Amino acid sequence: MGRIVLHVDMDAFFASAELLRHPEWRGRPLVVGSGPHERGVVSTCSYEARKYGVHSAMPSRTAYALCPDAVFTPPDMPYYAALSRAAFGVFDKYSPYIEKVSVDEAFLDISGTAHLYGGARALGEALRADVRATTGLTCSIGIAPNRLLAKIGSELNKPDGLTMMPFEPREIREFLAPRPAGILWGAGKKTVAALAPYGIATCGDIQRTPESALAAILGSPAAAAALKAHALGISSAEVSAEPEDEKSVSREWTFAEDETARELVRARLLRLVAQVGRRFRRKERWARTAKLKLRTADFTTFSRQAPFATPSRDDFAFRQAALSLFDEAWPEGRAMPPVRLIGFGVANMQNSPDGAAPTLFEDPAQAAREKRERLSAALDRLHDKGLEIHAASQIPPGAR
């Protein structure tokens, strides 16, 4: 089946947590957040309250106007955090690869563990039952070949549901086609409103619209390409797990079949580099060392590492280092046994870049580095919004 991603979302988490200790509120509309007459907003609400149009981030006064009979209670974050830790303790039993999105939401890569439970669905059902037994709460799950589809799946059968999404490209397209465009990453309210005058309202409409036409509507070829891909169920974003006290950040890819084409292995390496960069920049830090791993079909492993010219955190420096190490491990024109695995990582971290002595004059190298870092950060923000862009191709010559 290839890559298998599970998205788990705790159902109305704060509200459900409150019902554990206030069972007398069950069946009544419940709002967690500011009081009904305070200047504040709703953190979350029960499904009974949602029937009245109440939703998170809504002013509490508006929620009260919509549902005056609701129970209003302030949030208790330490209590919710304890329940969250218990839930994530359950998740950890089903996969070592967990990407925490928030206190009540996570992606799990279960590619290597699904078979232990008799398949992905059986694992998902076991996880749901385990969460309920451990925390007393319910969760909804989506299982799919990528994060985008897993997230969509977890929303389809709430609360306390499990959705197995299709895995074959044709079935994915057909599944998405009748659904509203707003379910896609990168299709927020503004994008949906921009598409509406052109009769583009569903994923199928986006599938049938030429990318050039989407680019003209949205004013961005990159946004159009990402939206088109997502409407087809295509997303390269993968589950990334990052330990709290890591000494390095790395990613590896095992090919479904041993790969002999150097350019394909190189292309996969560049995708790993982009993932490492995004994860690395979630904290304020710089790396001094780049590392490459290449493993062939006979399990021979080629490991290479080299220092950066200066401590680095930008995509261009990471890509340059990765390609240099790759060319050393597999020179162009040299025969190589079929490749089983490729990996890239950075290590030897520090909390600030090495700075030269203060000077009245601008250091061109430092200015270029800072420009690359700003651009990389901007591309990270675009990626988080669902716009997957190849960073190196966007780096202007002046930043190099």
DANOR-V502123 format. One record per residue. N is the residue number from 1. SS is DSSP state (H for helix, E for strand, L for the rest). Layout:
N,SS ; N,SS
This chain:
1,L ; 2,L ; 3,L ; 4,L ; 5,E ; 6,E ; 7,E ; 8,E ; 9,E ; 10,E ; 11,L ; 12,L ; 13,H ; 14,H ; 15,H ; 16,H ; 17,H ; 18,H ; 19,H ; 20,H ; 21,H ; 22,L ; 23,H ; 24,H ; 25,H ; 26,L ; 27,L ; 28,L ; 29,L ; 30,E ; 31,E ; 32,E ; 33,E ; 34,L ; 35,L ; 36,L ; 37,L ; 38,L ; 39,L ; 40,L ; 41,E ; 42,E ; 43,E ; 44,E ; 45,E ; 46,L ; 47,H ; 48,H ; 49,H ; 50,H ; 51,L ; 52,L ; 53,L ; 54,L ; 55,L ; 56,L ; 57,L ; 58,L ; 59,E ; 60,H ; 61,H ; 62,H ; 63,H ; 64,H ; 65,H ; 66,H ; 67,L ; 68,L ; 69,L ; 70,L ; 71,E ; 72,E ; 73,E ; 74,L ; 75,L ; 76,L ; 77,H ; 78,H ; 79,H ; 80,H ; 81,H ; 82,H ; 83,H ; 84,H ; 85,H ; 86,H ; 87,H ; 88,H ; 89,H ; 90,H ; 91,H ; 92,H ; 93,H ; 94,H ; 95,L ; 96,L ; 97,L ; 98,E ; 99,E ; 100,E ; 101,E ; 102,E ; 103,L ; 104,L ; 105,E ; 106,E ; 107,E ; 108,E ; 109,E ; 110,L ; 111,L ; 112,L ; 113,L ; 114,H ; 115,H ; 116,H ; 117,H ; 118,L ; 119,L ; 120,H ; 121,H ; 122,H ; 123,H ; 124,H ; 125,H ; 126,H ; 127,H ; 128,H ; 129,H ; 130,H ; 131,H ; 132,H ; 133,H ; 134,H ; 135,H ; 136,L ; 137,L ; 138,L ; 139,E ; 140,E ; 141,E ; 142,E ; 143,E ; 144,E ; 145,L ; 146,L ; 147,H ; 148,H ; 149,H ; 150,H ; 151,H ; 152,H ; 153,H ; 154,H ; 155,H ; 156,H ; 157,L ; 158,L ; 159,L ; 160,L ; 161,L ; 162,E ; 163,E ; 164,E ; 165,L ; 166,L ; 167,L ; 168,L ; 169,H ; 170,H ; 171,H ; 172,H ; 173,H ; 174,H ; 175,H ; 176,H ; 177,H ; 178,L ; 179,L ; 180,E ; 181,H ; 182,H ; 183,H ; 184,L ; 185,L ; 186,L ; 187,L ; 188,L ; 189,H ; 190,H ; 191,H ; 192,H ; 193,H ; 194,H ; 195,H ; 196,H ; 197,L ; 198,L ; 199,L ; 200,L ; 201,L ; 202,E ; 203,H ; 204,H ; 205,H ; 206,H ; 207,H ; 208,H ; 209,L ; 210,L ; 211,H ; 212,H ; 213,H ; 214,H ; 215,H ; 216,H ; 217,H ; 218,H ; 219,L ; 220,L ; 221,H ; 222,H ; 223,H ; 224,H ; 225,H ; 226,H ; 227,H ; 228,H ; 229,H ; 230,H ; 231,H ; 232,L ; 233,L ; 234,L ; 235,L ; 236,L ; 237,L ; 238,L ; 239,L ; 240,L ; 241,L ; 242,L ; 243,L ; 244,L ; 245,L ; 246,L ; 247,L ; 248,E ; 249,E ; 250,E ; 251,E ; 252,E ; 253,E ; 254,E ; 255,E ; 256,E ; 257,E ; 258,E ; 259,E ; 260,L ; 261,L ; 262,H ; 263,H ; 264,H ; 265,H ; 266,H ; 267,H ; 268,H ; 269,H ; 270,H ; 271,H ; 272,H ; 273,H ; 274,H ; 275,H ; 276,H ; 277,H ; 278,H ; 279,H ; 280,H ; 281,L ; 282,L ; 283,L ; 284,L ; 285,L ; 286,E ; 287,E ; 288,E ; 289,E ; 290,E ; 291,E ; 292,E ; 293,E ; 294,E ; 295,E ; 296,E ; 297,L ; 298,L ; 299,L ; 300,L ; 301,E ; 302,E ; 303,E ; 304,E ; 305,E ; 306,E ; 307,E ; 308,E ; 309,E ; 310,E ; 311,E ; 312,E ; 313,L ; 314,L ; 315,H ; 316,H ; 317,H ; 318,H ; 319,H ; 320,H ; 321,H ; 322,H ; 323,H ; 324,H ; 325,H ; 326,H ; 327,H ; 328,H ; 329,H ; 330,L ; 331,L ; 332,L ; 333,L ; 334,L ; 335,L ; 336,L ; 337,L ; 338,L ; 339,E ; 340,E ; 341,E ; 342,E ; 343,E ; 344,E ; 345,E ; 346,E ; 347,E ; 348,E ; 349,E ; 350,E ; 351,L ; 352,L ; 353,L ; 354,L ; 355,L ; 356,L ; 357,L ; 358,L ; 359,L ; 360,L ; 361,L ; 362,L ; 363,L ; 364,H ; 365,H ; 366,H ; 367,H ; 368,H ; 369,H ; 370,H ; 371,H ; 372,H ; 373,H ; 374,H ; 375,H ; 376,H ; 377,H ; 378,H ; 379,H ; 380,H ; 381,H ; 382,H ; 383,H ; 384,H ; 385,L ; 386,L ; 387,L ; 388,L ; 389,L ; 390,L ; 391,H ; 392,H ; 393,H ; 394,H ; 395,L ; 396,L ; 397,H ; 398,H ; 399,H ; 400,L
